[in-house]
Amino acid sequence: MAALDHPDLLAPGTAAALRSWADRDDRVASRVTVASIDPDLADTVALTAAYDLPLDASANCVVVAGRRAGDERVAAAVVLATTRADVNSAIKRLLDVRKASFLSIDRAVAESAMEYGGITPIGLPAGWRVLVDSRVAESGPVIVGSGLRRSKVAMPGDLLAAMPGVEVVEGLALD
């Protein structure tokens, strides 16, 4: 189902960001889809097992922060589910901080206005950087969160890489 036709399956910020992106890129309306899922299966491993999906068709979005000279720097990192975000090297270097760590679940949920298990790079707060591993950008269709636990969004990896504000990074993830 076209995601823009089903805003009820998207977090409000995700729906607004998709509408804005679609105004600039005609591909969004037809190539970004959404599907309802059992919210108990929002975790990537559970989702792929229950729906018989390949693990490398899913991408995880994690939120990381670090401080430099008293300023906090926050980024969302999107990596294939078969990899893990390189927080201690690549992300730390990109944020230009001495130490980077995952945001607590409570804080990530509150500040993103999204549900845990559904956090997506689409519609994050304006001050957050969105870093996408180059392997996501080069993949075929990729499944990401919708902002809600009860649905998932799918789109081509190269389209996600073309989303406004995205920084595609070689080596963002480790095997």
C-alpha positions as CSV (number, residue, x, y, z in Angstrom):
1,M,0.0,0.0,0.0
2,A,1.3,3.5,-0.8
3,A,2.4,5.0,2.5
4,L,1.0,8.4,1.6
5,D,-2.5,6.9,1.3
6,H,-2.3,5.4,4.8
7,P,-1.2,8.1,7.2
8,D,-2.9,6.1,10.0
9,L,-0.1,3.6,9.7
10,L,2.6,6.3,10.2
11,A,3.7,8.4,13.2
12,P,2.5,12.0,12.6
13,G,6.1,13.2,12.1
14,T,6.7,10.4,9.6
15,A,3.6,11.2,7.6
16,A,4.4,14.9,7.5
17,A,8.0,14.2,6.4
18,L,6.8,11.8,3.7
19,R,4.3,14.4,2.3
20,S,7.0,17.1,2.2
21,W,9.5,14.7,0.6
22,A,6.9,13.6,-2.0
23,D,6.4,17.3,-2.9
24,R,10.1,17.3,-4.0
25,D,10.5,13.8,-5.4
26,D,7.8,12.1,-7.5
27,R,9.1,8.7,-6.7
28,V,8.1,8.8,-3.1
29,A,4.3,8.5,-3.8
30,S,4.7,5.3,-5.7
31,R,7.8,3.7,-4.2
32,V,7.4,4.2,-0.5
33,T,4.9,1.6,0.9
34,V,3.6,0.7,4.3
35,A,2.2,-2.5,5.7
36,S,0.4,-3.3,8.9
37,I,2.1,-5.8,11.2
38,D,1.5,-7.4,14.6
39,P,3.1,-4.9,17.0
40,D,4.5,-7.8,19.0
41,L,6.7,-8.5,15.9
42,A,8.2,-5.0,15.5
43,D,11.6,-6.3,16.5
44,T,13.6,-7.1,13.3
45,V,14.5,-10.7,14.2
46,A,10.8,-11.5,15.2
47,L,9.5,-9.7,12.1
48,T,11.8,-11.5,9.6
49,A,11.1,-14.9,11.1
50,A,7.3,-14.5,11.3
51,Y,6.9,-13.1,7.8
52,D,9.7,-15.2,6.2
53,L,11.7,-12.2,5.1
54,P,15.4,-12.2,4.5
55,L,17.3,-10.4,7.4
56,D,19.2,-8.3,4.9
57,A,16.0,-6.7,3.6
58,S,15.6,-4.9,6.9
59,A,17.4,-1.9,8.2
60,N,17.7,-0.7,11.7
61,C,17.6,2.9,12.8
62,V,19.5,3.6,16.1
63,V,19.9,7.0,17.8
64,V,23.3,7.9,19.1
65,A,24.6,11.0,20.9
66,G,27.9,12.5,22.1
67,R,29.1,15.8,23.5
68,R,31.8,18.2,22.4
69,A,32.6,21.4,24.3
70,G,29.3,21.1,26.1
71,D,27.2,20.7,23.0
72,E,25.3,17.5,22.4
73,R,25.4,16.1,18.9
74,V,22.7,13.5,18.0
75,A,22.4,11.3,15.0
76,A,20.3,8.5,13.7
77,A,22.3,5.7,12.1
78,V,20.6,3.4,9.6
79,V,22.3,0.1,9.0
80,L,21.3,-3.2,7.5
81,A,20.0,-5.7,10.1
82,T,22.8,-8.1,9.2
83,T,25.3,-5.4,10.4
84,R,25.8,-3.2,13.4
85,A,26.4,0.5,13.7
86,D,30.0,1.4,14.2
87,V,29.4,3.7,17.2
88,N,32.9,3.6,18.7
89,S,34.7,4.6,15.5
90,A,32.7,5.8,12.5
91,I,29.9,7.5,14.3
92,K,32.1,9.0,17.0
93,R,34.3,10.5,14.2
94,L,31.4,11.8,12.2
95,L,29.9,13.5,15.3
96,D,33.4,14.8,16.3
97,V,33.0,13.6,19.9
98,R,35.2,11.8,22.3
99,K,32.5,9.3,23.2
100,A,29.3,8.3,21.5
101,S,26.6,6.1,22.9
102,F,23.0,5.0,22.2
103,L,20.3,7.3,23.5
104,S,18.2,5.7,26.2
105,I,15.0,4.1,25.0
106,D,12.9,6.6,26.9
107,R,14.7,9.6,25.6
108,A,14.9,8.3,22.0
109,V,11.1,7.6,22.1
110,A,10.3,11.0,23.7
111,E,12.5,13.1,21.4
112,S,11.7,11.4,18.2
113,A,7.9,11.2,18.9
114,M,8.0,7.6,17.7
115,E,7.4,4.3,19.3
116,Y,10.2,2.0,20.4
117,G,10.6,-0.7,17.8
118,G,9.3,1.7,15.1
119,I,11.9,4.5,15.1
120,T,12.6,5.4,11.5
121,P,14.9,7.9,9.7
122,I,11.8,9.5,8.2
123,G,10.5,12.5,10.2
124,L,13.2,12.8,12.9
125,P,13.8,16.1,14.7
126,A,15.4,18.7,12.5
127,G,18.6,19.0,14.5
128,W,19.4,15.3,14.2
129,R,21.8,14.1,11.5
130,V,20.6,11.1,9.5
131,L,23.5,8.8,8.6
132,V,22.8,5.9,6.2
133,D,25.4,3.1,5.7
134,S,26.3,2.8,2.0
135,R,25.2,-0.8,2.0
136,V,21.6,0.3,2.7
137,A,21.8,2.8,-0.2
138,E,23.0,0.0,-2.5
139,S,20.4,-2.5,-1.4
140,G,17.1,-3.4,-3.1
141,P,13.9,-2.8,-1.2
142,V,14.6,-2.1,2.5
143,I,12.2,-2.3,5.4
144,V,12.4,0.4,8.1
145,G,10.2,1.6,10.9
146,S,7.1,3.7,10.4
147,G,7.3,5.5,13.7
148,L,4.8,3.0,15.1
149,R,5.2,-0.6,16.2
150,R,2.2,-1.7,14.3
151,S,3.5,-1.1,10.8
152,K,6.7,-1.0,8.7
153,V,7.7,1.1,5.7
154,A,9.5,-0.3,2.6
155,M,11.3,1.5,-0.2
156,P,14.3,1.1,-2.4
157,G,17.6,1.7,-0.6
158,D,18.7,4.3,-3.2
159,L,15.5,6.2,-2.5
160,L,16.1,6.3,1.2
161,A,19.6,7.5,0.5
162,A,18.1,10.4,-1.6
163,M,15.8,11.5,1.3
164,P,16.5,15.2,2.2
165,G,19.1,15.5,4.9
166,V,20.5,12.0,4.6
167,E,24.3,11.5,4.6
168,V,25.4,8.3,3.0
169,V,28.5,7.0,4.8
170,E,30.9,4.3,3.6
171,G,31.8,2.0,6.6
172,L,29.1,3.3,9.0
173,A,28.3,-0.4,9.9
174,L,30.4,-3.4,10.9
175,D,29.7,-7.0,9.8
